[in-house]
Amino acid sequence: MEIIPFGKSDISNVVSRMDKGALDQLPFGAVLLDRRGTILKYNRMEQQISGRTDPNRVIGKNWFRDVAPCTRSREFFGKFLEGVSKRKM
C-alpha cells in the first residue's frame, strides 16, 4: 500500500492513478470526481462510511446533486468550484 500523507500537493493525482484494488486498500474514504462533480471512483472505505454498499449505484452520479446534496454549500461546493476553475482540465 502506498502511503499518502494529507497535505501532499498532488494527492488527487495520486488517487486518480490508483486502480480499484489499491483504492480499496486506503484507510480513508476516497471519492474521485470529474470537474462537473460526477463520481468516477468510490472506494470501499467510503462505501462503509456512507452505508452505500453498491458502488455501481453512485458511480456516474453527481456527488453534489444526487449523492450528497448536503455538500452543496459555499464552504464545500464553493471550494470545489474554485479548485476546478484554477485548473486547466
C-alpha positions as CSV (number, residue, x, y, z in Angstrom):
1,M,0.0,0.0,0.0
2,E,1.2,3.5,-0.9
3,I,1.4,6.0,2.0
4,I,-0.4,9.2,1.0
5,P,0.2,12.0,3.5
6,F,-2.6,14.5,3.8
7,G,-1.4,17.9,2.6
8,K,0.6,16.5,-0.2
9,S,0.1,18.9,-3.1
10,D,-0.8,16.1,-5.7
11,I,-2.9,13.8,-3.6
12,S,-5.7,14.0,-6.1
13,N,-3.4,12.9,-8.9
14,V,-2.1,10.0,-6.8
15,V,-5.6,8.8,-6.1
16,S,-6.7,9.2,-9.7
17,R,-3.9,6.9,-10.8
18,M,-4.8,4.1,-8.4
19,D,-6.6,1.0,-9.6
20,K,-9.7,-0.3,-7.8
21,G,-7.7,-2.7,-5.7
22,A,-5.2,0.0,-4.4
23,L,-8.0,2.5,-3.9
24,D,-9.9,0.0,-1.8
25,Q,-6.9,-0.5,0.5
26,L,-6.9,3.1,1.6
27,P,-7.7,3.6,5.3
28,F,-10.0,6.6,4.5
29,G,-12.9,7.3,2.2
30,A,-11.9,8.5,-1.3
31,V,-14.2,9.8,-4.0
32,L,-12.8,10.9,-7.3
33,L,-15.0,13.5,-9.1
34,D,-14.6,15.0,-12.6
35,R,-14.9,18.8,-13.0
36,R,-18.7,18.6,-13.1
37,G,-18.9,16.7,-9.8
38,T,-19.6,13.3,-11.5
39,I,-18.3,10.4,-9.4
40,L,-15.6,8.5,-11.2
41,K,-14.2,6.4,-8.4
42,Y,-15.6,5.4,-5.0
43,N,-13.6,3.3,-2.6
44,R,-14.6,0.6,-0.2
45,M,-14.0,2.7,3.0
46,E,-16.3,5.4,1.6
47,Q,-18.9,2.7,1.0
48,Q,-18.6,1.6,4.6
49,I,-18.7,5.2,5.9
50,S,-21.7,6.2,3.9
51,G,-23.6,2.8,4.1
52,R,-23.8,2.6,0.3
53,T,-22.7,-0.9,-0.3
54,D,-23.0,-1.0,-4.1
55,P,-20.6,1.4,-5.8
56,N,-22.5,1.0,-9.1
57,R,-25.3,3.0,-7.5
58,V,-23.2,6.1,-7.1
59,I,-20.5,5.9,-9.9
60,G,-21.7,8.1,-12.7
61,K,-24.0,10.2,-10.4
62,N,-23.4,13.8,-9.5
63,W,-21.9,14.0,-6.0
64,F,-23.5,17.4,-5.2
65,R,-26.9,16.8,-6.6
66,D,-27.6,13.0,-6.4
67,V,-25.4,11.5,-3.6
68,A,-24.5,14.2,-1.0
69,P,-26.7,17.3,-1.6
70,C,-25.7,18.5,1.9
71,T,-22.3,19.3,0.4
72,R,-23.7,21.8,-2.0
73,S,-22.7,24.6,0.4
74,R,-20.5,27.6,-0.1
75,E,-17.9,26.1,2.2
76,F,-17.7,22.8,0.3
77,F,-19.1,23.2,-3.2
78,G,-17.7,26.7,-3.5
79,K,-14.2,25.4,-2.7
80,F,-14.7,22.6,-5.3
81,L,-15.7,25.1,-8.0
82,E,-12.8,27.4,-7.0
83,G,-10.4,24.5,-7.4
84,V,-11.9,23.4,-10.7
85,S,-11.6,26.9,-12.1
86,K,-7.9,27.2,-11.2
87,R,-7.0,24.0,-13.1
88,K,-7.0,23.5,-16.9
89,M,-8.6,20.1,-17.0
